[in-house]
């Protein structure tokens, strides 16, 4: 699975309907609201990612994440994670907390 952050239209921005449906789905623990935005052949991957996200929410109630956490979750390099985290910081979705080995990110 690749992890990329691209905003092509309003529906893909942080205040667009896709993100709002995803947030509602996570709150309710039901992926159904998100599936209307997904092609049928991609549903199994989205369902799997949704279950992973729910499991991570349970394991991590403080909603903090590290570069290493994301490397393991998405099976991508430290450099790739750093690049995506930088995009999310620039979009003001997350913010860095701490320094060095204690560096982690939280939702804004």
VOBA-1610 file (N, C-alpha, C; in pm, whole numbers, padded with zeros to 5 digits, always signed):
BEGIN
Unk+00086-00117+00000Unk+00000+00000+00000Unk+00090+00123+00000Unk+00062+00217-00084Unk+00138+00341-00085Unk+00060+00447-00009Unk+00132+00543+00043Unk+00071+00649+00123Unk+00106+00781+00057Unk+00006+00852+00010Unk+00031+00978-00057Unk-00077+01078-00020Unk-00040+01202-00010Unk-00134+01308+00024Unk-00141+01404-00092Unk-00252+01404-00165Unk-00270+01494-00278Unk-00410+01553-00272Unk-00419+01682-00291Unk-00549+01748-00291Unk-00577+01800-00432Unk-00670+01737-00501Unk-00701+01775-00637Unk-00828+01859-00647Unk-00919+01847-00555Unk-01045+01918-00561Unk-01095+01940-00419Unk-01199+02020-00405Unk-01253+02048-00272Unk-01284+01920-00195Unk-01338+01819-00263Unk-01376+01698-00192Unk-01256+01626-00133Unk-01134+01659-00179Unk-01014+01595-00131Unk-00940+01677-00025Unk-00993+01793+00011Unk-00925+01877+00109Unk-00970+01838+00250Unk-00902+01892+00350Unk-00930+01856+00488Unk-01070+01898+00532Unk-01130+01996+00466Unk-01266+02035+00503Unk-01370+01986+00401Unk-01327+01897+00313Unk-01418+01843+00210Unk-01500+01726+00262Unk-01595+01681+00184Unk-01687+01575+00227Unk-01622+01439+00248Unk-01514+01409+00177Unk-01448+01278+00195Unk-01390+01269+00335Unk-01319+01374+00376Unk-01257+01374+00509Unk-01366+01375+00617Unk-01470+01453+00597Unk-01580+01455+00696Unk-01644+01317+00709Unk-01665+01249+00597Unk-01722+01113+00603Unk-01626+01016+00671Unk-01496+01032+00645Unk-01396+00945+00708Unk-01392+00968+00859Unk-01399+01093+00901Unk-01399+01123+01044Unk-01523+01065+01111Unk-01637+01079+01046Unk-01762+01024+01101Unk-01754+00872+01109Unk-01698+00810+01006Unk-01684+00665+01003Unk-01597+00616+01119Unk-01487+00685+01143Unk-01398+00646+01254Unk-01468+00664+01389Unk-01542+00772+01404Unk-01614+00795+01529Unk-01716+00686+01557Unk-01787+00642+01451Unk-01891+00540+01465Unk-01836+00398+01458Unk-01712+00383+01406Unk-01655+00251+01389Unk-01717+00175+01273Unk-01768+00249+01173Unk-01836+00189+01058Unk-01783+00251+00929Unk-01723+00170+00844Unk-01661+00217+00721Unk-01761+00258+00613Unk-01887+00221+00626Unk-01987+00241+00521Unk-01991+00383+00464Unk-01988+00490+00544Unk-01996+00625+00485Unk-01882+00657+00388Unk-01769+00592+00403Unk-01653+00619+00319Unk-01661+00545+00186Unk-01729+00433+00184Unk-01728+00347+00065Unk-01790+00412-00058Unk-01876+00512-00040Unk-01935+00579-00156Unk-01829+00655-00237Unk-01714+00682-00177Unk-01607+00756-00243Unk-01503+00662-00307Unk-01526+00530-00294Unk-01425+00432-00334Unk-01477+00344-00447Unk-01391+00314-00544Unk-01428+00220-00650Unk-01444+00081-00588Unk-01534+00003-00644Unk-01564-00131-00590Unk-01439-00217-00575Unk-01348-00212-00673Unk-01229-00297-00666Unk-01131-00253-00557Unk-01146-00131-00504Unk-01059-00082-00397Unk-01120-00102-00259Unk-01245-00146-00251Unk-01312-00163-00122Unk-01237-00254-00024Unk-01185-00370-00067Unk-01114-00455+00029Unk-00994-00384+00093Unk-00920-00307+00015Unk-00804-00235+00069Unk-00849-00126+00166Unk-00956-00056+00134Unk-01008+00049+00222Unk-01061-00012+00351Unk-01133-00122+00340Unk-01184-00190+00460Unk-01070-00235+00551Unk-00965-00289+00491Unk-00848-00333+00568Unk-00780-00215+00636Unk-00759-00106+00562Unk-00696+00014+00619Unk-00783+00073+00731Unk-00914+00067+00713Unk-01007+00118+00815Unk-00994+00036+00943Unk-00989-00096+00930Unk-00974-00182+01048Unk-00841-00155+01118Unk-00737-00131+01040Unk-00606-00098+01097Unk-00614+00033+01173Unk-00681+00133+01114Unk-00695+00263+01180Unk-00773+00250+01310Unk-00880+00171+01310Unk-00957+00150+01433Unk-00872+00084+01540Unk-00796-00016+01501Unk-00708-00086+01597Unk-00604+00010+01654Unk-00549+00095+01570Unk-00450+00192+01617Unk-00512+00292+01714Unk-00635+00332+01689Unk-00704+00425+01781Unk-00720+00363+01919Unk-00748+00234+01922Unk-00765+00165+02050Unk-00630+00153+02121Unk-00526+00119+02047Unk-00392+00104+02105Unk-00332+00237+02146Unk-00373+00345+02081Unk-00309+00474+02099Unk-00413+00583+02126Unk-00477+00580+02243Unk-00582+00678+02270Unk-00533+00822+02278Unk-00402+00844+02294Unk-00349+00981+02297Unk-00338+01040+02157Unk-00361+00957+02054Unk-00354+01001+01915Unk-00219+01061+01880Unk-00112+00999+01928Unk+00020+01045+01889Unk+00086+00935+01807Unk+00173+00977+01716Unk+00238+00883+01626Unk+00381+00927+01602Unk+00468+00830+01578Unk+00608+00860+01547Unk+00638+00815+01405Unk+00752+00860+01355Unk+00797+00818+01223Unk+00808+00665+01219Unk+00863+00607+01323Unk+00881+00461+01328Unk+00746+00387+01327Unk+00647+00442+01398Unk+00513+00382+01397Unk+00460+00372+01254Unk+00475+00481+01180Unk+00421+00486+01044Unk+00502+00399+00947Unk+00633+00388+00971Unk+00713+00298+00888Unk+00660+00155+00897Unk+00631+00113+01019Unk+00579-00022+01040Unk+00438-00039+00987Unk+00354+00061+01007Unk+00215+00052+00966Unk+00200+00048+00814Unk+00275+00134+00744Unk+00260+00143+00599Unk+00368+00070+00521Unk+00467+00015+00592Unk+00577-00059+00527Unk+00649+00029+00424Unk+00685+00151+00467Unk+00759+00243+00382Unk+00880+00294+00458Unk+00974+00355+00386Unk+01100+00401+00446Unk+01080+00520+00538Unk+01181+00543+00622Unk+01179+00659+00711Unk+01172+00789+00631Unk+01244+00794+00519Unk+01243+00914+00435Unk+01104+00940+00377Unk+01036+00834+00333Unk+00901+00849+00276Unk+00804+00898+00383Unk+00814+00842+00504Unk+00728+00886+00613Unk+00755+01033+00646Unk+00882+01069+00655Unk+00919+01207+00687Unk+00858+01304+00585Unk+00865+01268+00458Unk+00810+01351+00351Unk+00660+01371+00369Unk+00587+01263+00399Unk+00441+01272+00416Unk+00406+01348+00544Unk+00482+01326+00651Unk+00457+01399+00776Unk+00479+01549+00755Unk+00581+01585+00680Unk+00608+01727+00653Unk+00490+01790+00579Unk+00430+01717+00485Unk+00313+01768+00413Unk+00198+01792+00510Unk+00176+01697+00601Unk+00066+01711+00697Unk+00091+01825+00794Unk+00216+01846+00833Unk+00250+01960+00920Unk+00223+02090+00846Unk+00265+02098+00720Unk+00243+02221+00640Unk+00095+02250+00621Unk+00013+02146+00612Unk-00132+02163+00597Unk-00201+02190+00731Unk-00122+02189+00839Unk-00173+02211+00974Unk-00276+02104+01016Unk-00249+01981+00976Unk-00331+01867+01017Unk-00273+01808+01144Unk-00140+01805+01151Unk-00069+01753+01268Unk+00036+01855+01310Unk+00088+01837+01431Unk+00200+01922+01474Unk+00303+01836+01545Unk+00431+01871+01528Unk+00537+01796+01595Unk+00544+01835+01743Unk+00576+01738+01825Unk+00592+01761+01969Unk+00721+01691+02012Unk+00805+01761+02085Unk+00930+01702+02131Unk+01041+01716+02028Unk+01156+01654+02062Unk+01273+01661+01974Unk+01346+01528+01976Unk+01426+01507+01873Unk+01510+01386+01866Unk+01429+01259+01876Unk+01475+01167+01961Unk+01407+01038+01977Unk+01268+01053+02039Unk+01243+01163+02106Unk+01112+01186+02169Unk+01012+01254+02075Unk+01056+01284+01952Unk+00967+01351+01856Unk+00849+01262+01819Unk+00730+01319+01830Unk+00610+01252+01784Unk+00515+01360+01730Unk+00406+01315+01670Unk+00312+01406+01607Unk+00173+01383+01663Unk+00098+01493+01676Unk-00041+01483+01723Unk-00130+01560+01627Unk-00258+01523+01625Unk-00354+01595+01543Unk-00378+01733+01601Unk-00400+01828+01514Unk-00428+01965+01560Unk-00579+01978+01578
//
